[in-house]
Amino acid sequence: MTTNPAASENSGDEKINWFAELRGLGIMLIAVLAFHSLVAKPFYIPSTSMMPSLWVGDRLVVSKYPYGWSWASASFHLLPRGEWRVFPDTPEYGDIVIPVHPTRDEDYIKRVVALPGDTIEVREGRIILNGTPVRREQIPDVRIPFEPNLLCDGRPCLTNFEPYQKTGPDGQDYFEVEAYRETLPNGATYLIIDHRQQLLDNFGPYTVPEGRVFVMGDNRDESADSRAPAEARGLGGGIPLENIGGRAEFITFSLDGSTTWNPGTWFGSFRPDRAWTTLRPPLAEGYETEE
């Protein structure tokens, strides 16, 4: 009886080259980290500070390259803080950016409302930029869904809107909140919520130092931003450009908070009208796009 040598050689268990396997995993991990740090990364909205533009549960794509790269670009804040930037650029009015807190490795998301050299004041909630009030027009109240399953730091997110809760003819509850359209000097226009008087309604005047920008949340009464000191969870004035980790580009998908481990809840919690929404502010009528 003869045997097939080739079959005999292949019949045993082949040895796994663990070094090659680990090397492949390491290369893949480095590639993912490089993409997240240099090109784009996902971002989750955990708070109401940017409503009505961004809702809790929105998932975004943040691009890393528009303002160059710095220590803040690195995923998970793996690099030490520093003042360096590679291929630096400055945000434009109206950009939604990802600043890192001055002392904590915590990402925020806010809108740029003043650039280096600008003098900004806030009086009774209105922005005054270089001595001129920023254009602001009241619009019909914005409607926000009543979603009690949404949690922020373990608490219901929308408790501050409770005075505005209403019930529609279909029996569904929602909030109707006072809102405005704000337009910055370059024509970037977007909606804001300003529904009550509070301490941060008055700020400045403050001149933004070179190499910094001033940012605010679109939900003006529920945002710890450049108006608030760092000790109060704010951003403590102008944000150094090297502390900005990227620019928000668009919403990929959004969930209303009712999602659980049960796959049957996944599609029911999906907000279809928010998917693939751009986050670049449009230009108001009468303004032209720069070539």
Secondary structure, DSSP 8 states (H G I E B T S, - for coil): ----HHHHHHHS-----HHHHHHHHHHHHHHHHHHHHHTEEEEE--SSTTTTTS-TTEEEEEES-TT-B-GGGSGGG-S---S--BS-----TT-EEEEB-SSS--B--EEEEE-TT-EEEEETTEEEETTEE-EEEEEEEEEEE--TT-EETTEETTGGGGGGEEE-TTS-EEEEEEEEEEE-TT-BEEEEE--S--GGGSEEEEE--TTEEEEE-SBGGG--STTS-GGGTS--SSEEGGGEEEEEEEEEEEB-S---SSGGGTTTTB-GGGTT-B-S--B-TT-----
